[in-house]
Amino acid sequence: MNRREFLRSAGIVSLGMAGPEGFRRRVRAAALDGWRSFTITTRVDVLKPSGTTRVWLPAALIGDTPYQKTLANDVTAPGGTARLVESNVDGLGIVCVEFPAGVQPGVTLVSRVSTHNHSVELGRPGTTHAVAPGALAHFRRATKLLPTGGIVKTTALTITKGARTDLEKARAIYEWIVDHTFRDAKTRGCGVGDIRFMLESKELGGKCADLNALYVGLARAAGLTARDVYGIRVAKSDLGYRSLGAASGTVTKSQHCRAEVFLTGYGWVPVDPADVRKVALEEPPGNRRLDDGMVTAARARLFGSWEMNWIAFNFAHDVALPGSRRPPLGFLMYPQAETAEGRLDSLDPDSFKYEITSHETAT
């Protein structure tokens, strides 16, 4: 991205470039009454560099939503060259940093974000904000991990048989996910999200990137518009759920994927069947039944509502990392890096170290 492109991006104000070692990216501040503000700092170090080293970080969501306003994405990378590459339809910002051989790679990204608890009144349709038709079509397409034919289509049509409206279809898929899947504590990270494998193997366990991807894929196969929302928990839950919040200010392992479905008359409706299953597994004393009071309360709340102790990164699938010769990622929710030896395992602390912290600030 050259400087002219940087400056003319819609709704963006540049407060100056920090030269070859970093940049500052900010959006216009708005009145934020009733909103909470957070500063999220990601520090990345590549411990075993080899030749040219590249680092990619997900920036906080590009553009505003009813639940999030991204105020700044600031990066510093001593000895490296940083740029921001965007895809507006996916709300995707990728911080791309390149270090020449002989430089010890280290990157710090500071994102400032304001969030607002989000709910949609599903008993009373209102006026849906205008959305470009192309944007909605984008969230009905098939992707590598979210095919919409074959067993995905067959399963979606079975689940939604008899549903008369899109709202009924969306709810039927949500209830099916809660009833038929489970959270698997052994799943690495947040999971892979390979929904065809899940259905064909009947292995319906996983974590958020599996279970919520299954929701999105089934919804698209049923003719609905839906998207994954990749992000990270940044604070404890104020609604009494220990499992649905960050335990401390260090949120390095608090990544969480959510989902949204677009319904005419309601707009983008927040859903999170994966967190219902997380409550069932993890809320003390653990292994709660689906008819447990805390689980049923979460089940009712998480179709149409999100507590925003979490921030969004993007809605993207099949993410090609700029400058990489490796295959695209299924999604971008973790820091990524490559050296001359190849792509590093973002969950391997021996070669790729990162820490993410969050603290709430005055709005």
Order of alpha helices (4+ residues) and beta strands (2+ residues): alpha-beta-beta-beta-beta-beta-beta-beta-beta-beta-alpha-alpha-alpha-beta-alpha-beta-alpha-beta-beta-beta-alpha-alpha-beta-beta-beta-beta-beta
